[in-house]
Each structure stands twice: as C-alpha cells, then as structure tokens.
C-alpha cells in the first residue's frame, strides 16, 4: 500500500469506528420504555376510533436519570410484525425534540376500518435511548356515510298512540331481530351500530357490551355517533342471531319544555352493519334492512328519560336473541335509506357505563312503603333484588332528599315522573335494573313487593352511571368540611357528565346548559380525565352555533328558540382555552377558533356604542337579589360587555398560539376598545361603579377580565372589599360571579379573605349546604335548610355542579399546583397554607405524569413534599422561611427571599422544610 491508500484505509476505518460507535451508542437501549401511550384526546387502544389524523402522547417513566426528553421516534404500521424496523405507515425518524405529547401523525392517509399499530422510543437528556414501548393499537370506525350499506329500521311506534302525561306521544320500546347463516368460519367480526334513540344489542344470547344508553346525545339532525363492537367471539359458524332493543332516549322522547317540538317526535330507528372476515379471507356483511323482524310486545313497556321505565316480566321472550326463537308473529320493520344531511361518525368520547356501586346504608319504613337510603345523592339506576309474588306490581320511586317529616321530596323533579314499575310473573326474588332511563337520587322507595318478607339492605344497590372516564386528581385536607366539599364537587361531576354536561340529572331538564358548563368545566378537568368528553361536546357546540354566530342556551339545542345569553354562549371561548391551558394541545384551539370568531362577532353586533345589549340570565341565582329576580342585581349590560371583552381576549390569545398574528392584533385591539368603553361607562375615576347597581359581581368581572386602567383597578379592588365587608364578609355572587371570586381575591392579595369566604358556615357559603346535609353541590346556596325546609321555588335541584367551580382554586392555590406553561411543561407549585387548615394535599395527572404537592404545618414549621414528573420543570415557592437547604443539579434557588423563596426544580421527589 502506498501512502495515500494507507491514509485512505485509515480514514475509512476511523469513519467506520466513529460511525459505529455513534450509532451503537445511539442504538443501545438501556432506559425503561415509555408508558401510558395514548392517541388524540387521551384514548388508549380504541376500537371504532373517530380520528384519521391522530396525535400521539406518551410518558417517560419517573426514573432518577430521566429528567427530560432529548429526542423521540414513533413508528406506525399496519401490522405489529412490521414494528419497529419496517413501519409501513409512518416512521417519524429520530426527532430531536422534547415534545412527548400531542405529536401529530404525518404518515399515510388512514381509512375507515384500518387497523394501526404503533410504538415509541425516547432518548433522555444524556442521549441515552429507551427500549421500544409496548405496541399500542387503534382501529378506525366507519368514517363516512358512504361506508354504510345498512338502512335505518324500526316499527311505526306512533300508530299505537300511547300518550304520555304531557300529551306527548310515547314510543314503545322495540325489539328487533335477525337470523342469518354463515357458510364459513369467522376470523374477525365488527358490529357498527347506532340509533335514533338508545339501544342495547345482543348476539346469540350474549350481551355485546355493558354500555349504558348508547350512542349518547348529539345534535341528531346533524350528527349521530356510531359505536363499533368487536363481536368475533360471539359469532358462530352456521346459524346466528342478532337482537337489538331500541327505545326513545333523548332522540324521540320529551326533552326540555318546548312542548311543540316533542309532542310528535320522529319514531326511533336503529342502523347496524355486521362486517365479517372469514377464515378463508372472504368477507360477508349483515345489515339492518327490511328483512328484519320487530315487535313492541316485549317486557319493557315504556321507557323515558324523565319519567322512568315500566317492565312487565309476563312479556319476557326467553331466547329472543338466540337462534332458538320463532319470530313468525313479529312484524316486518320499515327500512329507510340513510341521508347525507345527518353525518354518521364514530363516537368521539367514551360511552356511559356503570362506574360505581353504592350499597344501601339504611332502611326507613314509612306508611307501608320502604325507603332505602344510600347516604349519597347519585345518578344512574338502582339494581333491585326484591321478593315478589306473581302479579304484584313493584313501584320504584326516587328522591334526592326527605322532607323534614320524613316523607319523600319529589316536587323538585317537577313534571319528571321518575318512577319505575315492575310486574312479577312468578313468586320469588326478582332482579331488575332499568335500562333506558336514569334518575338522580339518594333515596329509593319500594312498594308492591312481598310484604311477608322483611326488607333487607341488599334489595337495593345504586348503580352510578356516567361517561366512562377515570379520576385525574385528588384533593384532601385537614378540614373535614372542605373534604366534604371536594367530595360534593366530585359527585356533582359524576352526576352531570351523562354523555353531555348537564345542568342537573333529575328533573324535567337534564340539558347541556352552556353557562353551567362554562362555569364548572375548568374544575372538572382537575378531577377527571375529561378532555375527550369536552372536545366531543365542543363539536356539538360548533354544530349548534346559529348562522349569525350566536350560541344557543343549551347544546344539543332542544329549545329551538334562537336565544342566546351572555356568560352562557361564552362557553365556546372559555372551555377551549381552559382545556388548552391544562393540556397544552393546540388542536382544541384549532378546532374551535372559527366558532370563537363567530361568537365574538355576534357580541359585537349586539352592542350600542360599545355597550352590550345582549342580556339574559344575568348573574343567575345570586343570593339576596334586591329585585327578587333569579337573574340577580348585576346589570345585564355590565355582564354582556364584560363577556364580550373576555371572549375577544381569549380569541386573541388563541390566535396568538395558532400563529395568526393579524387576527391576534385584531382581537387584542377589540378587547382593549371594549374594555375602555366598559371602564368609562361603568366606572368613575375612583374605580367605583356608576350607571349600574354596585354588586360584587360587577367588580369581579371588571377585575377578573382585566378591563380597567391601573388607577381605576386599584379603586375597584377597594370597592369590592367594601362590598364584601358590607355583606358581613359573605359572597353575594351567582353562577357567573362565583368562579371569579377566588381568582380575583387571590390576585388582589386577599387570600386571607378568600379563605374566610370559603370557610364561612352561614348562608350564603359553600359550607352552608354541607351543614344542611348536602352530599352534592346544590343549584342554590339555600336549596334546603334544616330550619326552613326546601326552597319554595320549583327550580331547586340538589345536584347542580355550577358552584363547584371553586374546586379549581382548591387545587391551584390551597394545594398549589398550576401550569406556568400550557400543559404543565413548566409547573407552578405555590401553595398557600392558612388557618384553619393544618394540611392539604393534591395529586394531578398532567400530560407528563403525576404532579403532587402536599403540605403540613406542625407548630411553626411547615413541610412541603412535591413530585415533579419527567420532562417538566417546576417553579416552587416554599411558604415561610426556607430552612437550610443545599442546592444541587436538580434544585436551584432563584430568589432567596427571607420568606417565600423560589426554586427551580427538575423532575423528582422532594421535601422542603420551612419556618412560618
Ligand atoms: C336553569 C338551568 C341552568 C341554568 C338556566 C339558566 O333552568 O337549570 O342551571 O343555566 O336555568
């Protein structure tokens, strides 16, 4: 070899060494794999998924050496065997990025029915690689109407002319069935199904799922959600039977109070498409069409959301969903082609399920009836196991509370009968669980059973039903009443997340009131994993927006009155923004930006000289209204103008995040303009209210929405404190003002006063209802009192989540966990320990993992323990004077004040001690 070729060889060897050492170092997988893989708004391995352009999220395990992510790689394939090296749908390649949440899919276009497999690996800050995660998967549902070959089917339930108490037509529940024969063995089977109404489906005698009242509730004239079930294990070779029970549900029942719309509703219908892949690779499809048979002569005689269910066991049809049944006396169904104006789309959040079972705690016998007390106001149905004699009719009634004389209080259900009947067909213990209704109750009253038997607690169990999400956080403290309040907030959430966010779950309402949702939504995100729930409902809000940009009072809109309300319609800016703040996912902003703009334009059109004329529910249910009106004393134009400015501001912030600079400027200017007019019109030079009644809420709106120039702001704060003092340090706020109290007092440096309001025991306060026995949040601050009994107003729900809005502040300030950057990439941990509390603690599942903050006071010492998840940082403010503390690589003191030192903390678990 000559010199140059020697040099060349040396160079090549060197390059090889460098190359291999780099790649092998890169490739050597030593770190524990990523966990908690989810797609889009937090779905784990979904079937019948809605989203063909998903995002991917994962969590780094909380290891000592996992501080942040340096890079990631996602691989996506149509077959798990292709992973990780031969991903045929997408290989993100190694991306140097800290992003571990909401990473957009950029692979091949995905189609209806497609099965997709994916996994991820990450590199940590030291560029060490993890093992590949487990393979996760999802399967798309039928994304387009054109995927459906099936027809809507059903019986003409109008012709029976069964009339309800409100002169409404009742549609008897239908039983629909179809036998079919398969010539081959099945490899895989999917059942795509939905209803104009609610359904329950069985295949060959087996329940397909335990979903409650699917498909749920959407603006049915625009979109009906479809459900996908894996029924492979239920299908047999040869003869098969599919049977569907179908009831009116929200679609064809009476809902709301606009009689003319439900007097004569469309008959319920069902559509399903069973798609089979046979072992030999061939495909078969069984669809709903006019070959199906149906009857209304089954055991569920009537079923209505408001009124309850009537069941007659004499009409049971054993084996009707099996091959072993003769349907020759059944009718042929009517079949209707699907139309394009109603989109059939896979459900975009989880169905309702029975999530908790509550045992009876006490039995009370009164006037021949027996009352079962679950000691918790709840929503769902009872599971009844009662001895009966043949022919007896069991009557099952519900109540949220008993009257002081021990009698059943049902007036607050108003026209909702909320009663079930069961007719026994033999002697013995019957087992019954209503299927197509739900109730809000703590007490269950039974009459009409076999009275020779002594009532026993196991006769009644409460099945608590809500959309199938998990807990997302916990809050607890040293104060029992505060813990009860937290429990009441969580029960308010469980009770009113029945597929849509409802105002209340028990009376003749149960609608998606936009104002209530706006007020409570932010707190719900701390307590439950509800991102999908809200994202899904926001789609319904978009679909319900009026052409002029207005947002209806309720969504889905069953009032059809074209009316809007300030502070209610603003749900369309507030919820997306709050979700963005908590998740860091821009998609919720992208999806809703146009709607926000439409709503702000609507606000703008409804002003005169910059002051809003919008009006409507005001500061709903404010206590001690001077005018005696539910709308409270805060002037409508104050509320309208304040929310106009606030929605403009949130739209500006959204534009900014989405990189729309021009629109950002436009809405930011609009916010400033409106604020200026507001400040000039309603506030004098000293920040005191003019041209309007002075109320706590007027000041709260101006301050919370940052609408006053500095000088006025200062004055307004003083005036607010005066107003509170005048009210003997009590709140005077309704639905709109209450959620702003904590935020404003906190920012005003009046946390002590906020603690005072929170721990008040007398009316109006949160603890007042607790002192009267509340196990949920009530619609009114005084829905009931031991001294005066029930509030005489007929609008008196004992399960109305709005005032639970304080929960957000309990997490953020009492326990002290807040995002400094959207999605908690940067976390603020700054608890405010104060008497009467001696300890408080919260856990929160953020997109990056669990954050916790927990403090305890002993004497003059405070101990703060925190957990910061991987791939985030926290700015911690330690209350009091930090005791000797050694800085490290993981903890840096950034401001060593005498009190309240600030530290920047890397992921890990820490304990800080301080002197108060
Ligand atoms: C009641 C609802 C709801 C409220 C509206 C204005 O009927 O229960 O809570 O938003 O009124």
Boltz pocket constraint, residues with backbone or C-beta under 6 A from the ligand:
constraints:
  - pocket:
      binder: B
      contacts: [[A, 503], [A, 504], [A, 509], [A, 513], [A, 514], [A, 515], [A, 516], [A, 617], [A, 620], [A, 795], [A, 800]]
      max_distance: 6.0
